[in-house]
Amino acid sequence: MPVHTRIRPFNTKDTYPEQKLDNDLCQAVVARGTMIFLRGQCPQELDGGKNIDSHDPVEQTHKVMQNIRQLVEESGGKMEHVCKVVVYLTDVRHREAVYRTMGEYIRGVFPVSTGVVVTALARPEWLVEIDATAMIPD
C-alpha cells in the first residue's frame, strides 16, 4: 500500500522530451501524519557548515540530496515520505544535471516539485539549493 496518495504521477522524460530528464513526480500529494519541514539544503556539510570543494552542479546536488536524506531519516522518516521539493538554481543551464541527479534520490517517490531560477543563493559558490517537505504517515 502506498505511503501517501500521489495524484497524477508522471515522469519528466514524458513531459520534457527535449531534455534528458528522468524524475518521478506528480501533480499533488495527499498525506496524513507528522510533517517534516526541512530548511533549504545547500552543498555543505551538515556538521560545521563547510562547503564541499566543488563547483560542479552534479556534485553539489548529490551533497544537497544526501543532506535531505540524512535529515529526513534523523527526523524518523524515509525518502518515500517526501511530498514536496523546491529546487533553486542560479543558472537554468544546470537544470538537467541537477534534476537528473535529484532523480536518483526520489526514484519511485513521486513528490510534487517546483523549480525556480534565482539571481543568487546565500553564498556565491552555491549553484543549487533544495528544500523538502516530508510527512511521516500516521
DSSP file (Angstrom, degrees, kcal/mol; ACC not computed):
  #  RESIDUE AA STRUCTURE BP1 BP2  ACC     N-H-->O    O-->H-N    N-H-->O    O-->H-N    TCO  KAPPA ALPHA  PHI   PSI    X-CA   Y-CA   Z-CA
    1    1 A M              0   0    0      0, 0.0     0, 0.0     0, 0.0     0, 0.0   0.000 360.0 360.0 360.0 133.7    0.0    0.0    0.0
    2    2 A P        -     0   0    0      0, 0.0     3,-0.1     0, 0.0     0, 0.0  -0.254 360.0-131.8 -63.4 149.8    1.4    3.4   -0.9
    3    3 A V  S    S+     0   0    0      1,-0.2     2,-0.3    77,-0.1    78,-0.1   0.922  89.7   6.4 -66.0 -46.1    2.6    5.7    1.9
    4    4 A H  S    S-     0   0    0     76,-0.2     2,-0.6    27,-0.1    27,-0.2  -0.896  86.9 -99.3-132.8 161.5    0.7    8.7    0.5
    5    5 A T  E     -A   30   0A   0     25,-2.2    25,-2.9    -2,-0.3     2,-0.6  -0.760  34.6-157.8 -86.1 121.5   -1.7    9.1   -2.3
    6    6 A R  E     -A   29   0A   0     -2,-0.6     2,-0.5    23,-0.2    23,-0.2  -0.894   7.6-147.4-103.1 120.2    0.1   10.5   -5.3
    7    7 A I  E    S-A   28   0A   0     21,-3.1    20,-2.0    -2,-0.6    21,-1.3  -0.765  72.1 -10.6 -94.5 127.1   -2.3   12.3   -7.8
    8    8 A R  S    S-     0   0    0     -2,-0.5    19,-0.4    18,-0.2    -1,-0.2   0.935  80.4-158.5  54.1  57.6   -1.4   12.2  -11.5
    9    9 A P        +     0   0    0      0, 0.0     2,-0.3     0, 0.0    17,-0.3  -0.320  20.1 165.1 -62.5 148.3    2.1   10.7  -11.2
   10   10 A F  E     -B   25   0B   0     15,-3.0    15,-2.5    13,-0.0     2,-0.4  -0.954  34.1-121.6-153.8 169.5    4.3   11.3  -14.2
   11   11 A N  E >>  -B   24   0B   0     -2,-0.3     3,-2.0    13,-0.2     4,-1.2  -0.972  20.3-132.3-119.9 138.3    7.9   11.1  -15.3
   12   12 A T  H 3> S+     0   0    0     11,-1.9     4,-2.6    -2,-0.4     7,-0.2   0.697 102.4  71.7 -64.7 -18.9    9.7   14.2  -16.7
   13   13 A K  H 34 S+     0   0    0      1,-0.2    -1,-0.3    10,-0.2     9,-0.1   0.782 104.8  42.3 -66.7 -22.2   11.1   12.2  -19.6
   14   14 A D  H <4 S+     0   0    0     -3,-2.0    -2,-0.2     2,-0.1    -1,-0.2   0.820 119.4  41.0 -87.8 -35.8    7.5   12.2  -20.9
   15   15 A T  H  < S+     0   0    0     -4,-1.2    -2,-0.2     1,-0.2    -3,-0.2   0.728 127.1  32.0 -87.4 -22.1    6.7   15.9  -20.1
   16   16 A Y    ><  +     0   0    0     -4,-2.6     3,-2.1    -5,-0.2     5,-0.4  -0.540  68.4 161.5-128.4  65.7   10.0   17.3  -21.2
   17   17 A P  T 3  S+     0   0    0      0, 0.0    -1,-0.1     0, 0.0    -2,-0.1   0.737  72.4  62.3 -63.2 -20.9   11.1   15.0  -24.0
   18   18 A E  T 3  S+     0   0    0     -3,-0.1     2,-0.3     2,-0.1    -5,-0.1   0.611  99.9  65.5 -78.6 -10.3   13.6   17.6  -25.3
   19   19 A Q  S <  S-     0   0    0     -3,-2.1     2,-1.7    -7,-0.2    -3,-0.1  -0.834  88.4-120.4-113.2 151.3   15.5   17.3  -22.1
   20   20 A K        +     0   0    0     -2,-0.3     2,-0.3     2,-0.0    -7,-0.1  -0.505  63.4 139.2 -88.3  68.9   17.4   14.4  -20.7
   21   21 A L        +     0   0    0     -2,-1.7    -5,-0.1    -5,-0.4    79,-0.1  -0.777  32.7 178.8-113.6 156.8   15.4   14.1  -17.5
   22   22 A D        +     0   0    0     -2,-0.3     2,-0.5   -10,-0.1    -2,-0.0  -0.412  26.5 148.5-155.4  67.5   14.1   11.0  -15.6
   23   23 A N        -     0   0    0     84,-0.1   -11,-1.9    85,-0.0     2,-0.8  -0.911  42.4-138.6-112.0 131.8   12.3   12.2  -12.5
   24   24 A D  E     +B   11   0B   0     -2,-0.5    86,-0.7   -13,-0.2     2,-0.2  -0.801  45.9 148.9 -85.4 108.8    9.3   10.5  -10.9
   25   25 A L  E     -B   10   0B   0    -15,-2.5   -15,-3.0    -2,-0.8     2,-0.3  -0.721  28.4-155.3-129.6 178.1    7.0   13.4   -9.9
   26   26 A C        -     0   0    0     85,-1.4    87,-0.4   -17,-0.3   -18,-0.2  -0.944  27.7-117.2-150.2 172.8    3.3   14.0   -9.5
   27   27 A Q  S    S+     0   0    0    -20,-2.0     2,-0.3   -19,-0.4   -19,-0.2   0.784  92.9   1.8 -85.0 -29.1    0.8   16.9   -9.6
   28   28 A A  E     -A    7   0A   0    -21,-1.3   -21,-3.1    84,-0.0     2,-0.4  -0.989  57.8-148.0-156.0 154.8   -0.4   16.5   -6.0
   29   29 A V  E     -A    6   0A   0     -2,-0.3     2,-0.6   -23,-0.2   -23,-0.2  -0.998   5.6-157.9-128.5 130.6    0.2   14.5   -2.8
   30   30 A V  E     +A    5   0A   0    -25,-2.9   -25,-2.2    -2,-0.4     2,-0.3  -0.946  29.0 165.4-106.5 119.3   -2.4   13.7   -0.2
   31   31 A A        -     0   0    0     -2,-0.6     2,-0.4   -27,-0.2   -27,-0.1  -0.972  24.6-167.5-139.7 148.3   -0.8   12.8    3.1
   32   32 A R        +     0   0    0     -2,-0.3   106,-0.7   103,-0.1     2,-0.3  -0.994  49.6  53.6-131.6 140.8   -1.6   12.4    6.7
   33   33 A G  E    S-C  137   0C   0     -2,-0.4     2,-0.6   104,-0.3   105,-0.1  -0.993  90.5 -13.7 145.0-149.9    0.8   12.2    9.6
   34   34 A T  E     -C  136   0C   0    102,-2.6   102,-3.2    -2,-0.3     2,-0.2  -0.838  63.1-136.9 -98.4 122.1    3.7   14.1   11.1
   35   35 A M  E     -C  135   0C   0     -2,-0.6     2,-0.5   100,-0.2   100,-0.2  -0.530  11.2-160.4 -83.1 143.7    5.2   16.8    8.9
   36   36 A I  E     -C  134   0C   0     98,-3.3    98,-2.5    -2,-0.2     2,-0.6  -0.986   5.7-167.0-119.9 117.4    8.9   17.4    8.5
   37   37 A F  E     -C  133   0C   0     -2,-0.5     2,-0.4    96,-0.2    96,-0.2  -0.929  10.3-158.5-104.3 120.0    9.8   20.8    7.2
   38   38 A L        -     0   0    0     94,-2.4    94,-0.2    -2,-0.6     3,-0.1  -0.790  17.3-120.8-100.2 141.9   13.5   21.0    6.0
   39   39 A R        -     0   0    0     -2,-0.4    93,-0.2     1,-0.1    91,-0.1  -0.426  53.7 -78.6 -65.1 151.0   15.5   24.1    5.7
   40   40 A G        -     0   0    0     91,-0.2     2,-0.4    -2,-0.1    91,-0.3  -0.357  54.3-136.4 -53.9 127.5   16.8   24.7    2.2
   41   41 A Q  B     -D  130   0C   0     89,-3.3    89,-2.0    -3,-0.1    23,-0.1  -0.758  22.7-172.7 -97.6 136.6   19.8   22.4    1.8
   42   42 A C        -     0   0    0     -2,-0.4     2,-2.7    87,-0.2    87,-0.1  -0.701  43.9 -81.6-120.2 170.2   22.9   23.6    0.1
   43   43 A P  S    S+     0   0    0      0, 0.0     9,-2.4     0, 0.0     2,-0.3  -0.366  92.1 102.3 -76.3  67.8   26.2   21.8   -0.9
   44   44 A Q  B    S-G   51   0D   0     -2,-2.7     7,-0.3     7,-0.3     2,-0.1  -0.958  79.4 -88.2-144.3 160.5   27.7   21.9    2.6
   45   45 A E     >  -     0   0    0      5,-3.2     4,-0.8    -2,-0.3    -3,-0.0  -0.443  27.9-138.3 -67.9 141.0   28.4   19.6    5.5
   46   46 A L  T  4 S+     0   0    0      1,-0.1     2,-0.8     2,-0.1    -1,-0.1   0.881  94.3  61.1 -67.9 -37.3   25.5   19.5    8.0
   47   47 A D  T  4 S-     0   0    0      1,-0.2     3,-0.4     3,-0.1    -1,-0.1  -0.822 126.9  -3.8 -93.8 111.4   28.0   19.5   10.8
   48   48 A G  T  4 S-     0   0    0     -2,-0.8    -1,-0.2     1,-0.2    -2,-0.1   0.153  96.5-110.1  96.4 -19.5   30.1   22.7   10.7
   49   49 A G     <  +     0   0    0     -4,-0.8     2,-0.3     1,-0.2    -1,-0.2   0.683  57.3 164.3  71.0  17.7   28.6   24.1    7.5
   50   50 A K        -     0   0    0     -3,-0.4    -5,-3.2    -6,-0.1    -1,-0.2  -0.525  37.5-121.8 -71.4 131.6   31.8   23.6    5.5
   51   51 A N  B     -G   44   0D   0     -7,-0.3    -7,-0.3    -2,-0.3     2,-0.1  -0.374  26.8-109.3 -65.7 148.0   31.1   23.8    1.7
   52   52 A I        -     0   0    0     -9,-2.4     2,-1.5     2,-0.1    -1,-0.1  -0.466  32.9-111.5 -71.5 157.0   32.0   20.9   -0.4
   53   53 A D  S    S+     0   0    0     -2,-0.1     2,-0.3    -3,-0.1    -1,-0.1  -0.486  81.9  93.8 -93.1  66.6   35.0   21.5   -2.6
   54   54 A S        -     0   0    0     -2,-1.5    -2,-0.1   -11,-0.2     0, 0.0  -0.979  49.9-167.6-157.2 142.0   33.2   21.5   -6.0
   55   55 A H        +     0   0    0     -2,-0.3    -1,-0.1    71,-0.1    -2,-0.0   0.057  60.8 116.0-111.1  20.4   31.7   23.9   -8.4
   56   56 A D     >  -     0   0    0      1,-0.1     4,-2.6     2,-0.0     5,-0.2  -0.799  63.0-143.9 -92.0 126.5   30.0   21.1  -10.3
   57   57 A P  H  > S+     0   0    0      0, 0.0     4,-2.2     0, 0.0     5,-0.1   0.831  99.7  53.2 -61.1 -31.8   26.2   21.1  -10.2
   58   58 A V  H  > S+     0   0    0      2,-0.2     4,-2.4     1,-0.2     5,-0.2   0.954 111.8  43.6 -67.6 -49.0   26.0   17.3  -10.1
   59   59 A E  H  > S+     0   0    0      1,-0.2     4,-1.9     2,-0.2    -1,-0.2   0.893 114.3  51.0 -63.9 -39.2   28.4   17.0   -7.2
   60   60 A Q  H  X S+     0   0    0     -4,-2.6     4,-2.3     1,-0.2    -1,-0.2   0.913 110.3  49.3 -63.7 -41.4   26.6   19.9   -5.4
   61   61 A T  H  X S+     0   0    0     -4,-2.2     4,-2.9    -5,-0.2     5,-0.3   0.888 106.3  55.8 -67.5 -38.5   23.2   18.2   -6.0
   62   62 A H  H  X S+     0   0    0     -4,-2.4     4,-2.4     1,-0.2    -1,-0.2   0.940 110.5  45.6 -56.1 -46.4   24.5   14.9   -4.6
   63   63 A K  H  X S+     0   0    0     -4,-1.9     4,-2.4     2,-0.2    -2,-0.2   0.920 112.3  51.0 -64.7 -42.9   25.5   16.6   -1.4
   64   64 A V  H  X S+     0   0    0     -4,-2.3     4,-2.2     1,-0.2    -2,-0.2   0.936 113.7  44.1 -58.8 -48.0   22.2   18.5   -1.2
   65   65 A M  H  X S+     0   0    0     -4,-2.9     4,-2.7     1,-0.2    -1,-0.2   0.847 110.8  54.2 -70.6 -33.3   20.2   15.3   -1.6
   66   66 A Q  H  X S+     0   0    0     -4,-2.4     4,-2.6    -5,-0.3    -1,-0.2   0.903 109.1  49.7 -64.0 -39.9   22.4   13.4    0.8
   67   67 A N  H  X S+     0   0    0     -4,-2.4     4,-2.7     2,-0.2     5,-0.2   0.922 110.6  49.7 -62.5 -44.1   21.7   16.1    3.4
   68   68 A I  H  X S+     0   0    0     -4,-2.2     4,-2.6     2,-0.2     5,-0.2   0.945 112.1  47.4 -61.0 -47.9   18.0   15.9    2.7
   69   69 A R  H  X S+     0   0    0     -4,-2.7     4,-2.5     1,-0.2    -1,-0.2   0.929 112.9  49.0 -59.1 -45.6   18.0   12.1    3.1
   70   70 A Q  H  X S+     0   0    0     -4,-2.6     4,-2.6     1,-0.2    -1,-0.2   0.919 113.1  46.4 -61.6 -44.4   20.0   12.4    6.3
   71   71 A L  H  X S+     0   0    0     -4,-2.7     4,-1.4     2,-0.2    -1,-0.2   0.890 111.9  50.4 -68.0 -39.8   17.7   15.0    7.9
   72   72 A V  H  <>S+     0   0    0     -4,-2.6     5,-2.8    -5,-0.2     3,-0.2   0.935 113.9  45.8 -61.8 -45.0   14.6   13.1    6.9
   73   73 A E  H ><5S+     0   0    0     -4,-2.5     3,-1.7    -5,-0.2    -2,-0.2   0.899 109.8  53.0 -66.6 -40.4   16.0    9.9    8.5
   74   74 A E  H 3<5S+     0   0    0     -4,-2.6    -1,-0.2     1,-0.3    -2,-0.2   0.774 106.7  55.4 -63.8 -24.4   17.1   11.8   11.6
   75   75 A S  T 3<5S-     0   0    0     -4,-1.4    -1,-0.3    -3,-0.2    -2,-0.2   0.434 128.0-100.1 -86.3  -0.8   13.6   13.1   11.9
   76   76 A G  T < 5S+     0   0    0     -3,-1.7    -3,-0.2     1,-0.3    -2,-0.1   0.524  87.4 107.0  96.7   6.5   12.2    9.5   11.8
   77   77 A G      < -     0   0    0     -5,-2.8    -1,-0.3    -6,-0.2     2,-0.3  -0.369  57.4-132.2-107.9-173.4   11.2    9.4    8.2
   78   78 A K    >   -     0   0    0     -2,-0.1     3,-2.2    -3,-0.1     4,-0.2  -0.890  34.7-103.0-133.3 163.4   12.3    7.8    4.9
   79   79 A M  G >  S+     0   0    0     -2,-0.3     3,-2.0     1,-0.3    -1,-0.0   0.825 118.3  67.4 -59.1 -30.4   12.8    9.3    1.5
   80   80 A E  G 3  S+     0   0    0      1,-0.3    -1,-0.3    54,-0.0   -76,-0.2   0.637  92.3  62.5 -65.4 -11.4    9.5    7.7    0.4
   81   81 A H  G <  S+     0   0    0     -3,-2.2    54,-2.4   -78,-0.1    -1,-0.3   0.522  74.7 115.8 -89.1  -6.9    7.8   10.1    2.8
   82   82 A V  E <   +E  134   0C   0     -3,-2.0    52,-0.3    52,-0.3     3,-0.1  -0.465  34.9 172.1 -66.8 128.8    9.0   13.2    0.9
   83   83 A C  E     +     0   0C   0     50,-3.0    29,-2.9     1,-0.3     2,-0.3   0.704  59.4  19.8-108.6 -30.3    5.9   15.0   -0.5
   84   84 A K  E     -Ef 133 112C   0     49,-1.9    49,-2.4    27,-0.2     2,-0.4  -1.000  52.9-173.7-147.8 140.8    7.4   18.2   -2.0
   85   85 A V  E     -Ef 132 113C   0     27,-2.0    29,-1.9    -2,-0.3     2,-0.5  -0.987   8.5-160.0-129.1 145.3   10.7   19.6   -3.2
   86   86 A V  E     -Ef 131 114C   0     45,-2.5    45,-2.2    -2,-0.4     2,-0.5  -0.994  12.9-157.2-123.0 123.0   11.5   23.1   -4.3
   87   87 A V  E     -Ef 130 115C   0     27,-3.1    29,-3.1    -2,-0.5     2,-0.5  -0.885   4.5-165.3-107.0 124.0   14.7   23.5   -6.4
   88   88 A Y  E     -Ef 129 116C   0     41,-3.3    41,-2.0    -2,-0.5     2,-0.4  -0.943  10.6-176.9-109.7 124.3   16.5   26.8   -6.6
   89   89 A L  E     -Ef 128 117C   0     27,-2.8    29,-3.2    -2,-0.5    39,-0.2  -0.924  26.5-156.4-120.4 144.8   19.1   27.2   -9.4
   90   90 A T  S    S+     0   0    0     37,-1.8     2,-0.3    -2,-0.4    38,-0.1   0.558  90.5  33.6 -91.7  -9.4   21.4   30.1  -10.1
   91   91 A D    >   -     0   0    0     36,-0.4     3,-2.3     1,-0.1    -1,-0.3  -0.925  67.1-149.5-149.0 118.1   21.7   29.1  -13.8
   92   92 A V  G >  S+     0   0    0     -2,-0.3     3,-1.7     1,-0.3     4,-0.3   0.748  95.5  72.0 -60.3 -23.2   18.9   27.5  -15.8
   93   93 A R  G 3  S+     0   0    0      1,-0.3     4,-0.3     2,-0.1    -1,-0.3   0.679  92.3  57.2 -67.2 -16.0   21.6   25.7  -17.9
   94   94 A H  G <> S+     0   0    0     -3,-2.3     4,-2.8     1,-0.2     5,-0.3   0.481  79.2  98.4 -88.1  -3.3   22.2   23.4  -14.8
   95   95 A R  H <> S+     0   0    0     -3,-1.7     4,-3.0     1,-0.2     5,-0.3   0.910  81.3  45.7 -54.9 -51.8   18.6   22.3  -14.7
   96   96 A E  H  > S+     0   0    0     -4,-0.3     4,-2.6    -3,-0.2     5,-0.2   0.929 115.4  46.5 -60.9 -45.8   19.0   19.0  -16.5
   97   97 A A  H  > S+     0   0    0     -4,-0.3     4,-1.9     2,-0.2    -1,-0.2   0.912 115.8  45.8 -62.9 -42.7   22.1   18.0  -14.5
   98   98 A V  H  X S+     0   0    0     -4,-2.8     4,-2.9     2,-0.2     5,-0.2   0.937 115.4  45.2 -67.3 -46.8   20.5   18.9  -11.2
   99   99 A Y  H  X S+     0   0    0     -4,-3.0     4,-2.3    -5,-0.3    -2,-0.2   0.878 111.4  52.6 -68.4 -37.0   17.2   17.2  -11.9
  100  100 A R  H  X S+     0   0    0     -4,-2.6     4,-0.8    -5,-0.3    -1,-0.2   0.933 113.8  44.1 -60.7 -44.1   18.9   14.1  -13.2
  101  101 A T  H >X S+     0   0    0     -4,-1.9     3,-1.0    -5,-0.2     4,-0.6   0.927 112.9  50.0 -68.0 -45.6   20.9   13.9  -10.0
  102  102 A M  H >X S+     0   0    0     -4,-2.9     3,-1.6     1,-0.2     4,-0.9   0.881 102.7  64.1 -58.2 -38.0   18.0   14.7   -7.8
  103  103 A G  H 3X S+     0   0    0     -4,-2.3     4,-0.5     1,-0.3    -1,-0.2   0.775  90.4  64.8 -59.7 -28.0   16.0   12.0   -9.6
  104  104 A E  H << S+     0   0    0     -3,-1.0    -1,-0.3    -4,-0.8     3,-0.2   0.809 106.5  43.4 -63.4 -28.5   18.4    9.3   -8.3
  105  105 A Y  H << S+     0   0    0     -3,-1.6    -1,-0.2    -4,-0.6    -2,-0.2   0.638 118.1  42.0 -93.1 -17.3   17.2   10.0   -4.8
  106  106 A I  H >X S+     0   0    0     -4,-0.9     3,-2.6    -3,-0.2     4,-0.9   0.188  74.1 146.0-116.7  16.6   13.5   10.3   -5.5
  107  107 A R  T 3< S+     0   0    0     -4,-0.5   -84,-0.1     1,-0.3    -3,-0.0  -0.351  81.6   3.6 -55.1 123.6   13.1    7.3   -7.9
  108  108 A G  T 34 S+     0   0    0     -2,-0.1    -1,-0.3     1,-0.0   -83,-0.0   0.442 109.6  96.6  79.6   0.0    9.6    5.8   -7.2
  109  109 A V  T <4  -     0   0    0     -3,-2.6    -2,-0.2   -85,-0.2   -84,-0.1   0.881  64.4-160.6 -88.9 -41.7    8.7    8.5   -4.6
  110  110 A F     <  +     0   0    0     -4,-0.9   -85,-0.3   -86,-0.7     2,-0.1   0.943  18.9 174.3  60.3  56.0    6.7   10.9   -6.9
  111  111 A P        -     0   0    0      0, 0.0   -85,-1.4     0, 0.0   -27,-0.2  -0.389  37.9-102.9 -77.0 167.0    6.9   14.2   -4.9
  112  112 A V  E     -f   84   0C   0    -29,-2.9   -27,-2.0   -87,-0.2     2,-0.4  -0.631  44.5-159.7 -81.5 154.8    5.5   17.4   -6.2
  113  113 A S  E     -f   85   0C   0    -87,-0.4     2,-0.4    -2,-0.2   -27,-0.2  -0.998  19.8-169.9-144.0 139.9    8.2   19.7   -7.4
  114  114 A T  E     -f   86   0C   0    -29,-1.9   -27,-3.1    -2,-0.4     2,-0.4  -0.998  11.8-158.9-126.7 134.7    8.7   23.4   -8.1
  115  115 A G  E     -f   87   0C   0     -2,-0.4     2,-0.4   -29,-0.2   -27,-0.2  -0.943  10.3-178.4-116.0 136.1   11.8   24.8   -9.8
  116  116 A V  E     -f   88   0C   0    -29,-3.1   -27,-2.8    -2,-0.4     2,-0.5  -0.995  19.6-146.0-134.3 135.5   12.9   28.4   -9.5
  117  117 A V  E     -f   89   0C   0     -2,-0.4     2,-0.3   -29,-0.2   -27,-0.2  -0.906  27.5-173.9-100.1 126.9   15.9   30.2  -11.1
  118  118 A V        -     0   0    0    -29,-3.2     3,-0.1    -2,-0.5   -26,-0.0  -0.783  35.4-121.0-119.8 161.1   17.3   32.8   -8.8
  119  119 A T  S    S-     0   0    0     -2,-0.3     2,-0.3     1,-0.2    -1,-0.1   0.895  89.0 -20.2 -66.7 -40.7   19.9   35.5   -9.2
  120  120 A A        -     0   0    0    -31,-0.1    -1,-0.2    -3,-0.0     2,-0.2  -0.985  55.4-132.1-161.6 161.9   22.0   34.1   -6.3
  121  121 A L        -     0   0    0      2,-0.4     5,-0.1     5,-0.3     8,-0.0  -0.534  53.2 -79.8-109.0-176.8   22.0   32.0   -3.3
  122  122 A A  S    S+     0   0    0     -2,-0.2     3,-0.0     1,-0.1     0, 0.0   0.779 120.7  37.6 -61.0 -29.5   23.4   32.8    0.2
  123  123 A R  S >  S-     0   0    0      1,-0.1     3,-1.7     3,-0.0    -2,-0.4  -0.981  81.8-132.4-123.1 137.7   27.0   32.0   -0.9
  124  124 A P  T 3  S+     0   0    0      0, 0.0    -1,-0.1     0, 0.0    -2,-0.1   0.749 103.4  58.7 -62.8 -24.3   28.2   32.8   -4.4
  125  125 A E  T 3  S+     0   0    0      2,-0.0     2,-0.4    -3,-0.0   -71,-0.1   0.606  83.2  99.9 -81.3 -10.6   29.7   29.4   -5.0
  126  126 A W    <   +     0   0    0     -3,-1.7    -5,-0.3     1,-0.2     3,-0.1  -0.626  42.5 175.7 -79.3 130.5   26.4   27.6   -4.4
  127  127 A L        +     0   0    0     -2,-0.4   -37,-1.8     1,-0.2   -36,-0.4   0.634  66.1  29.2-102.5 -22.4   24.7   26.6   -7.7
  128  128 A V  E     + E   0  89C   0    -39,-0.2     2,-0.3   -38,-0.1    -1,-0.2  -0.997  51.4 179.8-145.3 143.7   21.7   24.7   -6.2
  129  129 A E  E     - E   0  88C   0    -41,-2.0   -41,-3.3    -2,-0.3     2,-0.4  -0.987  11.2-171.7-139.2 137.6   19.6   24.7   -3.1
  130  130 A I  E     -DE  41  87C   0    -89,-2.0   -89,-3.3    -2,-0.3     2,-0.4  -0.995   5.0-165.9-133.0 129.7   16.7   22.3   -2.5
  131  131 A D  E     - E   0  86C   0    -45,-2.2   -45,-2.5    -2,-0.4     2,-0.3  -0.869  12.3-165.1-110.1 154.4   14.1   22.4    0.3
  132  132 A A  E     - E   0  85C   0     -2,-0.4   -94,-2.4   -47,-0.2     2,-0.4  -0.961  15.2-156.2-138.1 151.0   11.9   19.5    1.0
  133  133 A T  E     -CE  37  84C   0    -49,-2.4   -50,-3.0    -2,-0.3   -49,-1.9  -0.998  19.1-177.9-125.7 131.6    8.7   18.7    3.0
  134  134 A A  E     -CE  36  82C   0    -98,-2.5   -98,-3.3    -2,-0.4     2,-0.4  -0.873  15.7-150.6-126.2 160.3    8.0   15.2    4.1
  135  135 A M  E     -C   35   0C   0    -54,-2.4  -100,-0.2    -2,-0.3  -103,-0.1  -0.962   8.7-148.3-134.7 116.0    5.1   13.5    6.0
  136  136 A I  E     -C   34   0C   0   -102,-3.2  -102,-2.6    -2,-0.4   -59,-0.1  -0.746  35.3-117.0 -80.3 121.8    5.6   10.5    8.2
  137  137 A P  E      C   33   0C   0      0, 0.0  -104,-0.3     0, 0.0    -1,-0.1  -0.163 360.0 360.0 -61.9 151.9    2.4    8.6    7.9
  138  138 A D              0   0    0   -106,-0.7  -105,-0.1  -105,-0.1    -2,-0.0   0.488 360.0 360.0 -59.6 360.0    0.1    8.0   11.0
